Amino acid sequence: MRDFTAYLNEIEEIGFVKQVADAIIYVSGLPKAKLEEIVIFETGEFGQVFSVNPDHIEVLVFFKNLIKPGTRAVRTNEILKVPVGLELLGRVLNPLGNPMDTTKPFKMPIEKRGINTRPAGIIDRKVITKPFETGVVIVDLIIPLGHGQRELVVGDRKTGKTSFLTKTILNQAKRGNICIYAAIGKKKLDIKKIEEFFAKNGVLDKMIIVASGSNDAIGVIYLTPYTAMTISEYFKDQGKDVLLVLDDLSSHARFYREIALLGKRFPGRNSYPSDIFYTHARLLERAGNFITDKGETSITCLTVAETSQGDLSGYIETNLMSMTDGHLYFDKDLFYQGRRPSINPFLSVTRVGRQTQTNLRREVSREIMSFLTLYQKMQNFIHFGAELNETIKATLATGENIIHFFNQAPGEVVPMNLQIIAFTMLWANLWEIKDSTMVKKQLHQLLKAYNSDKKMREKIDKLGEIESFNKLIGVLKIEGPNIIREISKKYGN
């Protein structure tokens, strides 16, 4: 942008600061100011018009420096725009589009876009049919997602949400999709850890991190998800499938509430402004599966919300549930039991993911869910001290093995076809399992063989194309022992 004097000479309107209320500054003397227009102060700082009143405007500022009443201000006749382009890949940006990692030279993209665009209409959208692989076994097999789906990731603090999100980003980046991670009001240390994790795994050059720190100006934190969504839309328009992670909208809602209360908005439920639903719904509506000039492309949006004491009925949580296509619930009780990820399959929902599944995957999903329901009933039954017959013992042992099968180490990503083959081997009792820890050992051997042996990978992928679960069990009972022997011989240690 140009400086204060240049805009003053062009616009020929001058305003003065009347009152300062932290993130909101009241300015008089700019009668033609419009919503979201940029306003520059003579100190060089700037903000955008948040509200227009008959005798003054409210400006949401993007700085923490103190500004005195009487300071001059001028409108610019411009809206806030952020840079978009391939040059941003591999960088950590603040919500204004400036690099936070100053160690590497930064080439500013030529193209810029406004951060608050109108969501695409229904004519430009298409039914979600392409499966979205997270690399997390319990999600891909039981709660499947599709490209273009908006899924809420919800749970208490420190229940493994970030670990799941980083695994998903890792998997999608390795598949060649663009990944954008929006860290909303996070600690600088946490942002650095996330950057280092992706750099260590060699995918940082295929993703963009848009981050705001907890000590940044409230206006900057508020912009974070909008900047991330705008950059996502650029890559979508280039014909790329995009994964966008918004971590998290609970914090965003709290900062927006603070802005609204400073702007003297009438508080509603839990003191949130009445337009909080509209604010988030308009943002999330920009994600989806679209028809573009470059073909069918999607923005898959994983939105994070934080619960308190496992309460799923909170105001922001239920708001977000009603505008997303399902939710993954991270249960703190399961986390304390050692489940990783601690996703509760009975309280999690996917509304459009199942329509992306093949017949085989649908049958596997149905089989697992019906068995887990039986396993949970059995566990409730033995609490009464009932005697266990051989059938109940076998059911409980199989249930334990499946629970261990779902556990994944941080950074461990399992391809979809391998998930199905490994589960079918476990289900058909092809693995020699003396105790539940051997389940992970067998899975690790399979994963090692799949990643390093091209012939084995082709064989497993071919088995994953079989039409029905029963037919797959029949084929694996014949070919499975040979596969297991071959893998044990090569990768047994």
N, C-alpha and C positions, 0 to 999 in steps of 0.2 A: 504494500500500500504506500501511497504518497504521504507527505507529512501534513501536519495540522494547517499550515499556512496555505498550501496548495488547495486543499479542500475548501478553506474559508474563502479564498478568492473565487473559486468556481461556484460554490453553493450560495454564498452571500447571505447566510443565516448564521447567527451566533447564539449559543446557549450558555447558561451559567449553572453551575452546580448549586442546588438549593439545600440538599440534605444528603448525608451519607449514612447508609445502613448496611455496613459490611459489604456483602456481594451486590447489593442494589444501591444505585446512585440516582437521586431525583434531579432531573435537569429541566429547567424552564427555558423558553425562548426558541424552541425548534418546532414551530407549528406544523410543518410538513413532514415530520418524521413518520416513518412507517414501521410496522412490526418487523423484527429481525434485521433491521437496517443497522449497519455499523456506525458507531459514534466514536470519534477520536477526541481525546482531551489534549489540552495544550502541553501537558507533561509528556505526551507521546504514547500514553496508555490508551487502550480502546476496549469497547464492549459492544453489546448488541441490544437493540430496543426490545425490552421484555413486555412492556405494557404502555399504552397510550391513553392519557387522560386530557381533559379540556385545558388545564393550565400547566401541565408538566408531563414529561415522559419518565418511565423507569428504565434504567439501563443496567443490564446484567453485565458485570465487568469480569475480565479475564486476568486480573492481577490482584496481588495482595498489598501493594504499596498504598500508603495512606494518601488520600486526596482531600484537599480543603474545600469547604464551601466558597463559592465565588470563582472557582477555576473555570476557565472558558472551555466550551465544547462545540464541536461542529459535526453535523451529519455528513455522510459520504455518498449517499444514494447507491450504496452497494450492500450486498448481503455477504455473510461470512462464507468463504470458500476455502476448501483444503486441497492440497495437491494430490493427484492420483496418477498412477503410472507404474510401469515395471521397475522403475528406479527405486521404489519403496521396498521391494522384496529384500528380506534379510535385515531390515532395519527396525529399531525401536523408536516410535514416534510419540510425541505428545498430541493431545487432541487438536491442536492448532496446525498440525502437519510438520512440525519442526523436529529434527532428529534429537534423541536423548543420548544416543551413543556417539559422542563426538570424536571417538578415536579413529573412525574411518571417514574419508572424504565423502561428502553427500552431494549428489547431483540432483538439483531440484527439478521435478517433472514439469513439463510445459503446461499440461492440462490441469485445470482446477474445476472443482464442482461444489455447488451449494450443498450444505449438510442436511437440509430439511426438504427433501423432494417428495413429490406426490407418489404414493404407492401405485404400482401397475394395476390396471383393471382386470376383470375376469377374462376378457377376450385375449389378453396377453399371457394368460396362465395355462398350464397343462396339468392333467392328472399325474400324480406321483406314481411312477411305475418302476423306477430304478432303485435297487437295494443299496443302502448306505452301510458300509462295513466299518464298525468301530474297532475291530480286533479284540473286543472284550467278549468272552464266550457267553456269559449269561445274557448279555444284551442282544447279541446277534442271533442266538438260538431261541430265546424266550420273548424278548421285547424288541422285535426288529424295527429298524428305522429305514426311511427312504430318503433319497436325494431330494431336497426341497422341503423336508419336514422341519417344523419348529417344535423342538422338544425341550421341556423344562427339566432341569437337573436340580432336585430339591432335597434338602436335608440339613441337619445340624452342622455346626462348625466342626472341622477335624473329623469328618467321617469318610474321607477318601474321594470327594467330588473332584478336586483338582487333579488327583492321580488318574482318574478315569478320563478327564478332559485331555490331559497331556498324552495319554495312550491313544486316544481317538485322533488327535491332531497328528501324532507320529505316524499312525497308519495311513491317514488320508494324504499326508505330505509325501509319503513314500509311493503312493499310488499316482502321484503327479497332479493332485488337486491343490488349489491355492487355499491356504489356511490363514485366518486372521483372528488374533486373540486380543480381546479388549479387556484390559485390567482396569476396573473402575474404582478409583480411590483406594488402591492397595498400598502396602508398605513398599518402599523402594527396594528393600532387601528381598521381598517376595518376587518382585518384578525381575530383579537380577537373577534369582535362582531359576526362574522359568526360562529366561533367555539362555542361561548357561546349560540347562537341560537340553534344549533344542539344538544348541550349537554342538554339544557333545554327541548327540545322535545324528548329526549331519543333515538336519532338515531346516535350519534357520534361513537358508537362502531361498526356501520355497514358501516362506510365511512372513507375515508382518505382525508386529506387536504394537498395539495402540494403548498407551498406558498413561494413567494419571495417578499421582501419589496422594496419600492421605493428607499431606500438608499443602497440597496445591490449592489454588483459588477454587471456590465452590463452582463458579461458572465454568472453569476448565473441566472439572470432574463431570459436570452435567453434560458437557459436549461429547464425552468419550464414546458412548455407544453410537451416536449419530455419525461421528467421523469414521468409525469402523464400518458401519453399514454403507456409507458413501463409497469408501474404498472397495468394499465387497461388490457393490453395484457396477463399478468400473470393470472389474475382472469378469463379472457376469456378462456384461455387454461385449467383452472380448471373446466370448464363447467358452469361458472356463467355469467348471464347477467349483463352488466356493464353500468352505466350511467357516462359519463365523461363530465364535464363542464369546458370549457376553457375561463376564464374571465380575460382579453380579448385579442384577437389577434390584435386589433388596437395598443395597447401598445406594444405588442411583435414586431410588424412591425416597430414601431418607434425605439425601442432599437436595432433591427437588422440593421436598416438604420444607426444608430450611429456607430455600429461595422463596417459596410461596408465602411462608409466614413473615419473612422480612419484607416482602412486597405487600403485606397486609391483606392477603387473600383470606377469605372466610374458611376456617378449618372444618374439615368433615370428619369422617371416621378415623380414629387414631391420629387426629390432627393432620392427616394427609389432605392435600387440595382436592377439590371435587373432580378435577380433570386428570387425575393420575392414571385412570384407566385409559382415557383417550391418548395420553402421552405415550404410554407403553404400547398400546394397540396399534397406533399409527406407525411406530418404529418397527414392530415385529411384522406388520403387514407388508413391509418392503422385502421380506424374505419369502421364498417359495420356489416353485418350479415354473420356468418361464419359456415362452417362445420368443426368440430374438432373431436378429438378422444373421447371426452365426449358428443358428440351430437351437436345439433344446438345451438350456443351461439352468443351473439352480443355485440358490443360496440356502444351504442347510444351516439353521440357526439353533445352537445349543445355548439356552438361556439358563443362568444359574440363579437360584433363590435360596436364601438361608432361613431355616426354621429355628424356632426357639423351643427347646424341650420336645422336639419331635412333633410340634403342633402343625398339622397340615391345613388347618382351617383358618390360618391367619389371613389378614386382609389382602396384603400384597401377593401372598402365595396363591390364594384362590382367584384373585384377579388374573394372574399370569396363567393359571391352569385353564381359565376360560378362553384365553386367546392363543394358546398353543395347541399342538396336535398330540398331546400326551405328556406324561412326566415319568422320570426315573426317580424313585424315592430311596435315598440313602438312609438306612435305618441305623440309629446309634446303638441299639441293642445288638444287632447283628455284627456291628463293627467291634463291639466289646467282646463278642464271641470269637473274634478272629477271622471273620469272613472278609475277603478282599476280592472284588469290591463288595461293599455292604449293601447291595441293592436288594430291596424286598420285592420279589417278583409278584407277590399277591396284591401289593398296594401300588405297583407301577402300571402305567397304561401306555399303549401306543395306538393311535387312532387310524393312521394311514399306513403304518409300516407293514402290516400283514398282507396288504394287496401287492406288495413288491416281492413276496416270497414265491419260490417254486413249490410244486406239489410236495417234493421231498422235504424241504425245509419246514413247510407247514405241518407235515405229519410228525416230524421230529419235535417241533415246538409243542404240538398237542400232547405227544407222548410224555415229554418231560413235565409239563404242567400237571397232567393228570396224576403222574407218579408223585410229584412233590406234594400235591394235595393229600394223597394217601399217606405219604411219609410223615407229614405234619400231624395227621390224625393218629397215626401209630405212636408218635412221640407223646401226644396228649394222653393216649391210652395207657402207656407204661408208667405215667406219673401216679396212677392209682395203685401201683404195686401189683398189677396183674401178672400172672405167669406167662412166659413167652414161649410159644411153640416155634417149630423150625421155620414156618412160613413168615412169622413176624420177625424173627431174627434175621432171615435172609433179606426181607424188605428194609429193615433198619440198616443192615450192612451196605446194601446197594445205595440207600439214601446218603449215608456217610461218604461213600465213594463219589457220588455225584456232586455233593457239596464241595469236596476237595478238588474235584475236576473243575469247578467254577472258580476256584481261587487262582488269582494271577499275581505275579510279582510286579512291582513298578517297572514300567518300560517294556514288559512282555506283551507282544502282540501276536495273536493267533489268527491265521487266515481262515476264511469262512469254510472252504471245503475241508480243511484239516480239522476244524471243529466238529463237523458232521461225522467224518470217518472215525475220529478219536472217540466221540461219544458212542457211536454204534459199536465199536470194538469193546468199549466198557460195558454197554448194555447187553451185548451177546456173550459176556464173560470170556472173551478171548485173551484178556490180559491175566497173567498170574499175579494175583494181588493177595499178599499175606497180611498186609496192613494198609491203612488208607494213605500213608505217605508214598507208597509205590505208585499211586495214581499219577502224582505229579512227575515222578521219575519216568514213567512210560510216555506221558505227554511231552516232556522235554526231549526225549529221544526222537519221538515223531517229528517235533518241531525242528530239531537240528537236522534230521534227514530231509525234511521238506525244503528247508532253506539252502542246503548245501548240495543236494543230489538232484540233478535235473530230471533223471529218469523216474525217481521216486515221486517228485513233484507232479510230473505228468500223469503218473499212475493214480495218485490220490485225487487230482483234479478230474480225471476221467471217471473215477468211482463216484465223485460228487455230482455227476450229471445223471446218475441213475434216477428213475422216475419215482419210485416208491420206497418207503422205509423197510417194509418187509422184504422186498427184492434185494435191497442193499444188505440186509442182515444175512440173507441166503448167500449172496456173492462173497461177503466177507468171511463167512464160516468156511468157505473153500480157500479163498486167497489170503485171508487175514493171517493165519499161522505162518505162512511163508514171508509175508511182509514183516511181521514181528521178529522172526528169526534173522532176517536180513538186516533189520535195523539194530537189533541187539548185538549182532556180530560186529557191525561197523561203529556204532555209537554207544555201546554198552557202558562205557565208563563216563 
